[in-house]
Amino acid sequence: MEFYPVCPGTPYYVIGSPSLDGVRIHLDDGKIFEIIVKNNSLENIYISRVFPNGKELNRLWITHDEIMKGGKLIFEMSKTPNVSKKFEPIPSN
């Protein structure tokens, strides 16, 4: 689904290259967490940018709480990796 748990028992999910064009997760409280992938193709395998709820993300992970709040996670894909961007590391607990 474009992300996976870093380690069982931690609230962090690492973002990976999406294989689907989009997904909707219907949460227990009636909210929806939607993943939208723009420019997805066999050639565009690199994540260029990620936008949770319209704000560009400076990290390649999201938290469980961010998912449970609902909203949209938008991926922009490209043919080449975005090597100019510096990403925030996952916090160590």
Secondary structure per residue as TSV (DSSP state, phi and psi in degrees):
chain	resnum	aa	ss	phi	psi
A	1	M	-	360.0	12.9
A	2	E	-	95.5	-9.5
A	3	F	E	-151.4	158.6
A	4	Y	E	-149.2	155.0
A	5	P	E	-64.3	140.0
A	6	V	S	-70.6	-50.2
A	7	C	S	-153.4	133.2
A	8	P	T	-53.9	136.8
A	9	G	T	91.8	-5.3
A	10	T	S	-109.6	154.2
A	11	P	S	-89.8	21.2
A	12	Y	E	-109.9	140.2
A	13	Y	E	-124.5	126.1
A	14	V	E	-80.0	136.7
A	15	I	E	-88.8	130.2
A	16	G	-	-122.8	172.4
A	17	S	-	-64.0	125.8
A	18	P	-	-71.0	145.8
A	19	S	S	-106.1	-8.6
A	20	L	S	-115.2	160.5
A	21	D	S	-81.9	-18.1
A	22	G	E	176.2	159.1
A	23	V	E	-149.8	145.0
A	24	R	E	-119.8	128.6
A	25	I	E	-109.6	118.2
A	26	H	E	-88.5	113.6
A	27	L	-	-85.1	159.2
A	28	D	T	-57.2	-33.3
A	29	D	T	-87.3	11.4
A	30	G	S	92.1	-9.3
A	31	K	-	-75.3	163.2
A	32	I	E	-126.3	133.5
A	33	F	E	-107.8	115.3
A	34	E	E	-113.3	134.9
A	35	I	E	-110.0	126.6
A	36	I	E	-122.9	131.5
A	37	V	E	-116.7	117.1
A	38	K	E	-97.1	141.1
A	39	N	S	64.3	30.0
A	40	N	-	-75.9	127.5
A	41	S	S	-161.2	174.8
A	42	L	S	-65.6	-26.1
A	43	E	S	-85.0	-34.6
A	44	N	-	-91.2	80.7
A	45	I	-	-99.8	-2.3
A	46	Y	E	-106.1	139.6
A	47	I	E	-78.4	120.8
A	48	S	E	-87.5	-49.1
A	49	R	E	-151.7	157.3
A	50	V	E	-131.2	135.2
A	51	F	E	-126.4	103.7
A	52	P	E	-84.5	118.9
A	53	N	T	52.6	41.6
A	54	G	T	86.5	-6.4
A	55	K	S	-108.4	129.9
A	56	E	-	-65.1	134.3
A	57	L	-	-87.6	137.6
A	58	N	S	-107.6	26.8
A	59	R	B	-148.5	160.8
A	60	L	S	-107.3	40.1
A	61	W	E	-151.2	156.4
A	62	I	E	-131.7	163.8
A	63	T	E	-102.2	162.1
A	64	H	H	-59.5	-41.9
A	65	D	H	-60.6	-38.5
A	66	E	H	-63.2	-39.0
A	67	I	H	-66.8	-45.3
A	68	M	H	-69.1	-18.2
A	69	K	T	-75.8	-16.0
A	70	G	-	81.3	-175.6
A	71	G	E	113.9	-161.1
A	72	K	E	-123.2	139.3
A	73	L	E	-118.0	111.0
A	74	I	E	-107.0	126.8
A	75	F	E	-102.0	137.1
A	76	E	E	-111.8	120.8
A	77	M	E	-101.9	155.4
A	78	S	E	-147.9	171.0
A	79	K	S	-77.5	-22.0
A	80	T	S	-124.3	149.3
A	81	P	-	-69.9	149.9
A	82	N	-	-88.3	85.8
A	83	V	T	-84.1	-8.4
A	84	S	T	-83.4	-13.2
A	85	K	-	-91.3	135.6
A	86	K	-	-98.0	130.7
A	87	F	-	-110.3	144.8
A	88	E	B	-73.4	133.9
A	89	P	-	-75.9	162.2
A	90	I	-	-69.1	134.4
A	91	P	-	-61.3	143.7
A	92	S	-	-97.0	125.1
A	93	N	-	-102.1	360.0
